[in-house]
Amino acid sequence: MTTKLLSCAVLLGVSIIPAFAGATEGKAVYDSKCKSCHGANGQGNPAIAKMMKVEMRALGSKEVQALSDDDLKKIVTDGKGKMKGVPGLSAAQVGDVVAFVRTLK
């Protein structure tokens, strides 16, 4: 039993470490490219929402978190609704932003 638990912990540790690293890098990109509209904690900037006449869903909401990683990547790169895509990001940076958004749930 102990061996199985240890094996699971090792496997989880291997898969969590890269995701955490991506989320850390993603936070830096988010802070420089996304935070002004989406807020520090992904709750949205009410002044921007009012100015654009949109309702911003919290990035930690069930609706946003239910989107696939590919859907989130497409939104970051291409935009959605009145939100424009974020130009100049590498594929790795986009993936890192998605990893960070996953931490907001």
C-alpha positions in Angstrom: 0.0 0.0 0.0 2.8 2.5 1.0 4.7 1.7 -2.2 1.6 2.5 -4.3 1.0 5.8 -2.5 4.7 6.7 -3.0 4.5 5.9 -6.6 1.4 8.0 -7.1 3.1 10.9 -5.3 6.2 10.7 -7.5 4.0 10.6 -10.6 2.0 13.5 -9.4 5.1 15.5 -8.5 6.5 15.0 -12.0 3.3 16.3 -13.6 2.8 19.1 -11.2 6.3 20.7 -11.4 6.1 21.6 -15.1 2.6 22.9 -14.7 3.7 25.1 -11.7 6.6 26.4 -13.6 4.4 27.3 -16.6 1.9 29.0 -14.2 4.8 31.1 -12.7 6.0 32.2 -16.1 2.3 32.7 -17.2 1.7 35.1 -14.2 4.5 37.3 -15.4 3.0 37.5 -18.9 -0.5 37.9 -17.5 0.7 40.8 -15.3 2.2 42.6 -18.2 -0.4 41.9 -20.9 -3.8 40.9 -19.3 -4.0 42.4 -15.7 -5.0 45.9 -16.8 -8.3 44.5 -18.1 -8.8 41.3 -16.2 -7.5 42.4 -12.8 -4.8 41.0 -10.6 -6.9 38.0 -9.6 -8.8 37.5 -12.8 -12.0 39.1 -11.5 -12.1 41.7 -14.2 -11.7 45.5 -14.2 -15.1 47.0 -13.6 -14.1 50.3 -15.3 -13.0 48.6 -18.4 -16.1 46.4 -18.5 -18.3 49.5 -18.2 -16.4 51.4 -20.8 -16.6 48.5 -23.3 -20.2 47.7 -22.3 -19.4 44.1 -21.6 -19.7 41.7 -18.8 -16.4 40.2 -17.9 -16.6 36.7 -16.5 -14.1 36.0 -13.7 -11.3 33.8 -15.1 -11.8 31.5 -12.1 -15.5 31.0 -12.8 -16.9 27.6 -13.7 -17.7 28.8 -17.3 -14.2 29.9 -18.0 -12.5 27.0 -16.3 -14.8 24.6 -18.2 -13.1 25.8 -21.5 -10.4 23.5 -22.9 -6.8 24.7 -22.9 -7.1 25.0 -26.7 -10.1 27.2 -26.4 -8.3 29.4 -23.9 -5.2 29.6 -26.1 -7.4 30.7 -29.0 -9.0 33.4 -27.0 -5.6 34.7 -25.8 -4.2 34.7 -29.4 -7.3 35.7 -31.4 -9.5 37.4 -28.9 -13.2 36.9 -28.3 -16.1 39.4 -28.6 -14.7 42.9 -28.0 -11.5 41.5 -26.5 -8.6 41.6 -29.0 -6.0 38.9 -29.1 -2.7 39.5 -27.4 0.0 40.1 -30.1 3.6 39.0 -29.9 3.3 36.1 -27.6 5.1 32.8 -28.4 3.2 29.5 -28.2 5.0 28.8 -24.9 3.9 32.1 -23.4 0.3 31.5 -24.4 0.5 28.0 -22.8 2.0 29.6 -19.7 -0.8 32.1 -19.5 -3.4 29.3 -19.7 -1.5 27.5 -17.0 -1.8 30.6 -14.8 -5.5 31.0 -15.5 -6.0 27.5 -14.4 -4.6 28.5 -10.9 -7.4 31.1 -10.5 -10.2 28.5 -10.0 
